Amino acid sequence: MLENIKTDVVKILSNVQIRQPEEIEAMERQRREQAERQKMDFKHDAESAMGNGADGEATAEPVAETFVRDEKGWP
């Protein structure tokens, strides 16, 4: 069992890669550039709660008419 542990430790340590500070900086720079390219900027046109358009004029919205039921047939 101890031999298996030694073998596993040697396998793990043989696969470890130690990076130089220059490599780390280059990877970070590349990651930042990629994030900047993917940065999305979502904007909406200026619109107020009163229905004014971007130019400040009121927009024409359809007005709902009240429905009056015919009273015939009701007891």
C-alpha contacts under 8 A as a table, 3 or more apart, distances in Angstrom:
res1	aa1	res2	aa2	distance
1	M	4	N	5.12
1	M	5	I	6.47
2	L	5	I	5.11
2	L	6	K	6.26
3	E	6	K	5.07
3	E	7	T	6.18
4	N	7	T	5.07
4	N	8	D	6.16
5	I	8	D	5.09
5	I	9	V	6.13
6	K	9	V	5.14
6	K	10	V	6.21
7	T	10	V	5.18
7	T	11	K	6.24
8	D	11	K	5.07
8	D	12	I	6.22
9	V	12	I	5.18
9	V	13	L	6.08
10	V	13	L	5.18
10	V	14	S	5.96
11	K	14	S	5.24
11	K	15	N	6.53
12	I	15	N	5.36
12	I	16	V	6.59
13	L	16	V	5.24
19	R	23	E	6.26
19	R	24	I	6.78
20	Q	23	E	5.30
20	Q	24	I	6.52
21	P	24	I	5.07
21	P	25	E	6.21
22	E	25	E	5.16
22	E	26	A	6.20
23	E	26	A	5.14
23	E	27	M	6.21
24	I	27	M	5.14
24	I	28	E	6.17
25	E	28	E	5.08
25	E	29	R	6.08
26	A	29	R	5.11
26	A	30	Q	6.16
27	M	30	Q	5.10
27	M	31	R	6.15
28	E	31	R	5.02
28	E	32	R	6.17
29	R	32	R	5.17
29	R	33	E	6.20
30	Q	33	E	5.16
30	Q	34	Q	6.19
31	R	34	Q	5.17
31	R	35	A	6.18
32	R	35	A	5.05
32	R	36	E	6.12
33	E	36	E	5.05
33	E	37	R	6.30
34	Q	37	R	5.17
34	Q	38	Q	6.36
35	A	38	Q	5.14
35	A	39	K	6.11
36	E	39	K	5.09
45	D	54	A	6.71
46	A	53	G	7.20
46	A	54	A	5.13
47	E	51	G	6.81
47	E	52	N	6.21
47	E	53	G	5.69
47	E	54	A	5.92
48	S	51	G	5.67
48	S	52	N	5.64
48	S	53	G	7.33
49	A	52	N	7.47
50	M	58	A	7.86
51	G	58	A	6.10
51	G	59	T	5.91
52	N	55	D	7.61
52	N	56	G	5.38
52	N	57	E	5.39
52	N	58	A	4.36
52	N	59	T	5.67
53	G	56	G	5.38
53	G	57	E	5.73
53	G	58	A	6.26
53	G	59	T	6.15
54	A	57	E	7.64
71	E	74	W	5.94
